[in-house]
Amino acid sequence: MKTIITGKHLDIGESLKAHIEKSITDMVAKYFGAVLEVHVNLAKSTHTFETDLAFHISRHFIVRAHAEDSDPYRCFDLAMHKMDKRTQKYRSRLRQTKRHESSVEKEQAPALTYVLNAESEDNGEDENPIIIAEMDSVVPTVCVSDAVMHMDLMDQTVVMFKNVRSGKMNVVFRRQDGNVGWIDPS
């Protein structure tokens, strides 16, 4: 397992680095068995610290968590606590997914991404935001419950997927009331 620990506007000391590595090793052993890569980003803003965790479980499956606090140790521990709660819910399915992906490569569909510039008027005010795609994506072929699991674990509000039953593109999303919506264009 490759662990990448970075600090933005802060020097990560040996004790904090050792604390992070031990916590990550324990988390990986508890829930995942093995992961490809773990990214830990600690950033210091004016009076707070931010921690972003990303566990690359398999080639196209990432579990994320984010936390903020005034102390870097507490900030990291809070992010790990969020990761623990998030993965605890899907513990057996994560191990099953990991075993399944190692034996059979899941069918994936490529997704094209674009950056669209909003047309600006002469008055200098831009009413339409610029649409930006962050990275190339792969649309997984999964069932609805697995798509919801992906959405929860990746800390996203929307996930597009190819429904394994219908073979059509579907979307699950987090509604404002906290429930999950599902769009199935049948």
Backbone bond lengths (Angstrom), bond angles and torsions (degrees), N, CA, C in turn:
res aa  C-N    CA-C-N  psi(-1)  N-CA   C-N-CA  omega(-1)  CA-C   N-CA-C  phi
1 M - - - 1.444 - - 1.525 108.31 -
2 K 1.301 114.84 132.25 1.455 121.15 178.77 1.530 108.14 -98.14
3 T 1.329 116.96 126.66 1.459 121.96 179.22 1.518 108.68 -115.45
4 I 1.328 116.36 124.27 1.459 121.99 179.63 1.524 107.78 -115.12
5 I 1.329 116.20 115.96 1.462 122.06 -179.97 1.515 107.64 -115.08
6 T 1.330 116.33 120.83 1.460 120.55 -179.69 1.518 109.94 -127.01
7 G 1.317 114.75 151.23 1.452 121.42 176.98 1.513 110.40 -126.07
8 K 1.304 115.87 134.59 1.463 121.07 177.73 1.526 107.48 -111.79
9 H 1.316 115.90 120.47 1.461 123.53 -177.61 1.529 111.90 62.68
10 L 1.344 116.37 28.57 1.446 119.62 175.82 1.516 109.61 -159.55
11 D 1.337 115.15 147.39 1.454 121.75 178.16 1.527 107.68 -96.62
12 I 1.317 116.40 120.20 1.462 120.67 -179.24 1.520 107.72 -84.60
13 G 1.315 116.27 114.36 1.455 121.53 -179.34 1.519 111.96 -74.78
14 E 1.326 114.84 171.52 1.467 120.45 -177.92 1.525 112.09 -65.61
15 S 1.338 117.92 -38.42 1.468 119.21 -178.43 1.529 111.26 -68.32
16 L 1.334 117.76 -40.35 1.464 120.54 177.29 1.525 110.03 -66.20
17 K 1.318 116.80 -40.94 1.466 120.99 178.99 1.528 110.53 -63.09
18 A 1.334 117.12 -42.57 1.470 120.81 178.41 1.530 110.70 -64.84
19 H 1.332 116.80 -40.22 1.470 121.88 177.64 1.531 110.50 -61.62
20 I 1.321 116.40 -44.16 1.469 121.66 179.84 1.526 110.45 -63.80
21 E 1.329 117.01 -47.44 1.463 120.52 -177.74 1.525 112.18 -63.94
22 K 1.342 117.04 -40.20 1.467 119.83 178.46 1.523 110.73 -65.91
23 S 1.327 117.54 -43.85 1.467 120.97 179.79 1.523 111.32 -62.62
24 I 1.317 116.43 -41.28 1.468 120.50 -179.82 1.525 110.57 -66.80
25 T 1.331 117.18 -43.62 1.461 120.76 178.83 1.523 111.02 -60.04
26 D 1.338 116.57 -43.08 1.464 120.57 178.31 1.525 111.51 -64.01
27 M 1.334 117.45 -42.69 1.466 121.79 -179.55 1.525 110.96 -64.56
28 V 1.316 116.75 -43.47 1.466 120.66 -179.57 1.527 110.13 -63.85
29 A 1.325 117.22 -43.55 1.463 120.28 179.51 1.527 111.23 -65.39
30 K 1.320 117.22 -36.02 1.465 121.75 -176.60 1.522 112.35 -71.52
31 Y 1.332 118.18 -43.07 1.459 120.79 -170.74 1.522 115.37 -112.02
32 F 1.309 118.13 -36.96 1.454 119.65 -167.11 1.521 114.61 -107.86
33 G 1.307 118.52 -24.65 1.458 120.41 -174.33 1.515 110.72 82.58
34 A 1.319 116.38 -57.73 1.463 122.10 176.95 1.523 108.27 -156.19
35 V 1.307 115.90 149.53 1.463 121.77 175.40 1.523 108.07 -133.39
36 L 1.322 115.94 161.17 1.455 120.01 178.40 1.519 111.45 -75.27
37 E 1.344 114.95 -46.62 1.458 119.63 -170.96 1.526 109.43 -158.47
38 V 1.330 116.43 148.70 1.461 122.18 175.37 1.520 108.08 -128.80
39 H 1.333 116.33 129.17 1.462 121.96 175.86 1.521 108.57 -111.15
40 V 1.326 116.15 129.05 1.458 122.09 174.45 1.517 106.89 -123.40
41 N 1.320 116.55 118.97 1.461 121.73 178.15 1.516 108.83 -116.25
42 L 1.323 115.74 119.04 1.459 121.96 175.17 1.518 107.88 -109.43
43 A 1.321 116.09 129.91 1.462 120.41 -179.77 1.517 109.01 -130.68
44 K 1.330 115.30 142.51 1.457 120.37 177.31 1.516 108.23 -109.15
45 S 1.328 115.27 122.39 1.459 119.45 171.18 1.526 106.66 -102.58
46 T 1.282 118.28 -162.36 1.461 121.35 -172.09 1.528 113.47 -50.49
47 H 1.326 117.37 -60.13 1.467 120.14 -177.16 1.522 113.03 -125.46
48 T 1.315 117.57 5.13 1.461 120.13 -177.29 1.525 111.02 -132.41
49 F 1.303 113.86 164.48 1.457 122.34 174.13 1.521 107.91 -114.20
50 E 1.328 116.23 147.06 1.461 122.08 176.84 1.519 108.42 -124.04
51 T 1.320 115.64 137.33 1.459 121.46 176.98 1.517 109.16 -122.09
52 D 1.321 116.00 129.60 1.463 122.61 173.53 1.520 107.89 -118.58
53 L 1.329 116.15 124.99 1.458 122.11 177.97 1.518 109.28 -112.24
54 A 1.315 116.65 140.13 1.466 121.70 174.66 1.525 108.21 -140.92
55 F 1.325 116.12 114.37 1.456 122.49 177.30 1.521 107.58 -101.47
56 H 1.336 117.52 113.48 1.464 122.84 177.50 1.530 107.25 -86.32
57 I 1.324 114.91 95.64 1.461 120.30 -174.83 1.520 111.31 -74.11
58 S 1.306 116.15 -44.05 1.459 121.36 177.24 1.520 107.47 -143.15
59 R 1.292 116.16 -173.19 1.463 120.46 -172.64 1.527 113.70 -56.18
60 H 1.317 118.25 -41.08 1.460 121.17 -176.98 1.525 112.18 -123.87
61 F 1.318 117.90 27.62 1.465 120.27 -177.42 1.521 109.14 -133.24
62 I 1.330 115.90 117.57 1.460 122.46 -176.90 1.521 108.72 -126.35
63 V 1.331 116.49 135.20 1.461 122.29 174.27 1.521 106.81 -108.28
64 R 1.351 116.68 129.84 1.467 121.18 -174.93 1.525 111.88 -123.45
65 A 1.344 114.82 154.29 1.464 121.84 172.74 1.527 108.23 -151.40
66 H 1.336 116.04 151.53 1.464 122.77 -178.41 1.525 108.28 -139.25
67 A 1.341 116.67 143.17 1.461 121.03 177.18 1.521 110.19 -150.60
68 E 1.332 115.18 156.78 1.468 122.82 175.96 1.521 108.95 -133.05
69 D 1.347 116.11 141.50 1.461 121.44 176.78 1.523 108.44 -163.49
70 S 1.331 115.64 170.14 1.461 120.10 -178.81 1.530 112.47 -85.27
71 D 1.331 117.80 -13.47 1.459 122.78 179.96 1.537 108.92 -118.10
72 P 1.339 118.89 132.45 1.470 119.48 -176.50 1.532 113.80 -63.77
73 Y 1.337 117.98 -36.33 1.459 120.49 178.51 1.527 110.76 -66.22
74 R 1.335 115.97 -47.62 1.473 119.96 178.61 1.516 111.13 -63.88
75 C 1.322 116.71 -36.65 1.460 121.12 179.20 1.528 110.37 -62.37
76 F 1.328 116.61 -47.53 1.463 119.95 177.88 1.524 110.90 -63.99
77 D 1.340 116.98 -44.04 1.464 120.30 -179.76 1.525 111.70 -62.96
78 L 1.329 117.01 -36.27 1.465 120.92 177.32 1.530 110.67 -65.72
79 A 1.329 117.04 -41.37 1.469 120.53 176.86 1.530 110.42 -64.59
80 M 1.323 117.48 -40.35 1.466 120.59 177.38 1.524 110.91 -65.97
81 H 1.336 117.24 -36.68 1.467 120.84 177.07 1.530 110.36 -63.24
82 K 1.333 116.45 -42.39 1.470 120.25 176.95 1.524 110.50 -63.28
83 M 1.332 116.39 -41.81 1.461 120.96 177.97 1.529 109.92 -63.00
84 D 1.329 116.88 -41.34 1.458 122.05 179.47 1.529 110.82 -61.52
85 K 1.319 117.32 -48.52 1.468 121.42 179.62 1.523 111.27 -62.63
86 R 1.314 116.42 -41.62 1.461 121.47 -177.90 1.535 110.89 -66.64
87 T 1.328 117.26 -42.24 1.461 120.13 -177.33 1.524 112.45 -81.43
88 Q 1.327 117.57 -25.30 1.460 121.33 178.70 1.526 110.98 -60.47
89 K 1.313 116.01 -37.28 1.462 122.02 -178.93 1.528 111.17 -63.39
90 Y 1.328 117.16 -34.50 1.463 121.76 -174.40 1.526 112.68 -114.26
91 R 1.323 117.61 24.20 1.458 121.97 -172.58 1.531 113.47 -53.33
92 S 1.320 117.65 -53.91 1.467 119.82 -176.40 1.526 111.28 -68.37
93 R 1.318 117.09 -36.79 1.462 119.88 179.91 1.522 111.35 -69.89
94 L 1.333 117.66 -32.42 1.465 120.46 177.15 1.522 110.71 -65.45
95 R 1.318 117.10 -45.14 1.463 119.98 178.63 1.524 110.71 -64.81
96 Q 1.339 117.05 -39.60 1.466 121.38 178.18 1.528 110.15 -64.68
97 T 1.338 117.05 -43.51 1.460 121.59 178.47 1.519 110.34 -61.91
98 K 1.322 116.93 -42.52 1.461 121.67 -179.80 1.529 110.61 -61.32
99 R 1.347 117.40 -45.17 1.469 120.40 179.23 1.521 111.02 -65.88
100 H 1.343 115.93 -41.34 1.463 120.25 -178.16 1.526 110.94 -65.56
101 E 1.325 117.43 -41.73 1.461 120.42 -178.52 1.516 111.64 -69.96
102 S 1.328 117.85 -27.51 1.458 118.36 178.86 1.526 111.53 -74.60
103 S 1.341 117.79 -27.68 1.457 119.34 -179.08 1.522 113.16 -90.98
104 V 1.321 117.62 -35.17 1.460 121.77 -177.58 1.520 108.78 -136.04
105 E 1.318 116.99 126.61 1.467 121.36 176.40 1.521 108.51 -71.67
106 K 1.331 116.35 123.65 1.459 120.29 179.82 1.516 110.34 -67.07
107 E 1.333 114.19 148.80 1.456 119.37 176.52 1.523 108.14 -69.18
108 Q 1.315 116.50 129.95 1.455 122.39 -178.97 1.516 109.10 -124.84
109 A 1.312 115.69 152.33 1.460 121.26 175.38 1.518 107.86 -120.72
110 P 1.336 118.23 132.10 1.467 119.24 179.30 1.521 110.66 -70.78
111 A 1.315 115.72 148.04 1.461 121.05 177.93 1.519 108.29 -121.78
112 L 1.305 116.71 130.07 1.456 121.30 178.07 1.519 109.17 -84.71
113 T 1.321 115.93 142.37 1.458 119.93 179.04 1.514 109.44 -124.56
114 Y 1.310 116.13 148.03 1.459 122.20 -176.92 1.521 110.16 -138.71
115 V 1.325 114.94 159.12 1.452 122.18 167.89 1.518 106.06 -115.73
116 L 1.318 116.22 119.33 1.455 121.50 -178.17 1.518 108.85 -109.61
117 N 1.319 117.23 121.56 1.451 121.44 177.88 1.515 109.50 -83.45
118 A 1.318 115.34 132.96 1.456 119.76 176.89 1.523 108.45 -75.04
119 E 1.320 115.99 142.50 1.460 119.58 178.17 1.519 108.38 -74.38
120 S 1.321 116.32 125.90 1.460 119.44 179.98 1.523 109.26 -101.20
121 E 1.318 114.29 142.82 1.456 119.70 179.30 1.522 109.40 -86.30
122 D 1.322 115.57 173.13 1.454 120.87 -177.00 1.527 113.12 -69.07
123 N 1.337 118.59 -21.22 1.461 120.29 -176.13 1.526 112.81 -75.27
124 G 1.312 118.48 -4.72 1.458 121.23 174.03 1.518 113.72 88.72
125 E 1.319 118.52 -13.29 1.455 120.45 179.26 1.521 109.32 -90.69
126 D 1.302 116.13 132.02 1.453 121.52 -179.25 1.520 108.36 -109.01
127 E 1.327 116.85 106.57 1.454 121.16 -177.82 1.523 112.04 -82.22
128 N 1.312 118.26 -27.18 1.457 121.98 -179.21 1.523 109.45 -99.11
129 P 1.333 117.82 128.49 1.466 119.25 178.27 1.525 110.65 -72.96
130 I 1.316 115.04 157.07 1.461 121.24 176.43 1.525 107.71 -77.52
131 I 1.312 116.75 133.90 1.458 121.81 178.57 1.521 107.48 -90.65
132 I 1.324 115.92 121.75 1.454 121.18 -175.69 1.522 109.20 -123.92
133 A 1.306 116.45 132.00 1.459 121.93 173.46 1.520 107.35 -97.76
134 E 1.319 117.41 133.59 1.449 120.90 -174.49 1.521 113.76 -78.84
135 M 1.343 117.27 -40.30 1.460 119.12 -175.93 1.520 109.59 -160.94
136 D 1.320 115.12 166.07 1.457 119.21 173.06 1.519 107.95 -67.03
137 S 1.301 116.19 140.66 1.453 120.93 -175.68 1.513 110.59 -126.28
138 V 1.299 114.62 158.63 1.451 122.09 173.67 1.518 106.57 -119.10
139 V 1.314 116.91 130.25 1.456 121.94 -179.55 1.526 107.77 -90.59
140 P 1.346 117.71 115.73 1.463 119.63 -176.79 1.529 112.12 -76.64
141 T 1.311 116.00 153.55 1.459 122.35 172.61 1.525 106.72 -99.91
142 V 1.332 116.07 103.65 1.464 122.09 -175.12 1.524 109.90 -142.50
143 C 1.331 116.08 171.97 1.458 120.66 173.34 1.531 108.28 -84.16
144 V 1.318 116.76 170.67 1.463 121.48 -175.55 1.525 111.22 -62.32
145 S 1.328 117.80 -42.90 1.464 120.04 -178.51 1.528 111.49 -64.38
146 D 1.334 117.72 -36.44 1.465 120.23 176.37 1.524 111.32 -69.12
147 A 1.328 117.38 -34.40 1.466 120.53 176.73 1.526 110.30 -64.84
148 V 1.329 117.29 -39.45 1.470 121.03 176.67 1.521 109.76 -65.27
149 M 1.335 117.28 -39.63 1.459 120.97 177.17 1.525 110.12 -61.80
150 H 1.339 117.78 -44.98 1.469 121.43 177.65 1.524 110.10 -58.86
151 M 1.331 117.53 -44.17 1.459 121.64 -178.69 1.528 110.73 -61.84
152 D 1.331 117.15 -44.87 1.462 120.87 -180.00 1.520 111.93 -65.74
153 L 1.318 117.01 -45.83 1.462 120.38 -175.69 1.520 113.01 -72.24
154 M 1.328 117.42 -29.83 1.460 120.01 178.97 1.525 111.58 -88.76
155 D 1.331 116.90 0.85 1.463 122.70 178.67 1.531 110.83 56.31
156 Q 1.325 115.80 45.38 1.456 122.42 179.75 1.523 109.42 -108.31
157 T 1.320 116.56 163.20 1.460 120.73 176.08 1.520 111.71 -99.72
158 V 1.338 117.60 -18.30 1.463 122.41 -178.31 1.528 109.55 -142.54
159 V 1.337 116.62 139.54 1.462 121.70 173.80 1.524 108.53 -136.64
160 M 1.334 115.65 128.20 1.463 121.30 173.74 1.524 107.50 -98.11
161 F 1.332 116.16 139.26 1.453 120.38 -179.07 1.517 110.07 -150.48
162 K 1.327 115.25 160.25 1.458 121.05 174.15 1.524 106.41 -94.68
163 N 1.334 115.98 119.47 1.455 121.03 -176.82 1.521 109.79 -67.98
164 V 1.321 116.75 126.67 1.454 122.06 -176.93 1.530 111.01 -66.51
165 R 1.329 117.55 -28.41 1.468 120.44 -178.80 1.522 112.49 -80.55
166 S 1.332 116.82 -46.58 1.471 119.77 -174.77 1.525 112.89 -95.32
167 G 1.324 117.66 -22.26 1.455 121.04 -177.04 1.519 113.09 78.66
168 K 1.339 117.48 6.62 1.464 121.77 -178.92 1.525 110.30 -102.91
169 M 1.334 114.87 158.78 1.460 120.69 177.07 1.528 108.67 -72.26
170 N 1.325 117.10 133.20 1.456 124.59 178.34 1.515 108.67 -129.58
171 V 1.331 115.63 166.03 1.462 122.06 178.07 1.524 108.63 -136.23
172 V 1.332 116.67 134.85 1.461 121.62 167.26 1.516 106.77 -115.19
173 F 1.338 115.86 145.33 1.458 119.77 -177.19 1.518 110.14 -147.86
174 R 1.320 115.42 155.12 1.464 121.82 177.95 1.518 108.12 -88.29
175 R 1.323 116.48 120.42 1.461 121.60 -179.85 1.528 109.87 -79.62
176 Q 1.333 116.56 164.53 1.462 120.98 -179.23 1.522 111.94 -65.13
177 D 1.337 117.57 -27.37 1.465 120.14 178.94 1.533 112.53 -82.53
178 G 1.349 117.33 2.60 1.458 121.83 176.98 1.515 114.34 95.54
179 N 1.319 117.69 -13.05 1.463 121.08 178.48 1.522 110.29 -80.22
180 V 1.317 115.91 172.62 1.462 121.61 -179.33 1.519 109.03 -106.61
181 G 1.334 116.01 131.71 1.457 121.68 174.45 1.515 109.78 -101.94
182 W 1.338 116.17 153.09 1.463 121.73 -178.28 1.518 108.32 -134.59
183 I 1.319 116.63 124.33 1.463 122.09 177.40 1.520 107.66 -106.92
184 D 1.341 115.55 118.13 1.461 122.91 179.17 1.518 107.89 -125.51
185 P 1.341 118.83 99.81 1.465 120.70 -176.63 1.530 112.16 -77.23
186 S 1.319 116.41 75.45 1.470 120.88 -179.20 1.500 110.95 -95.92
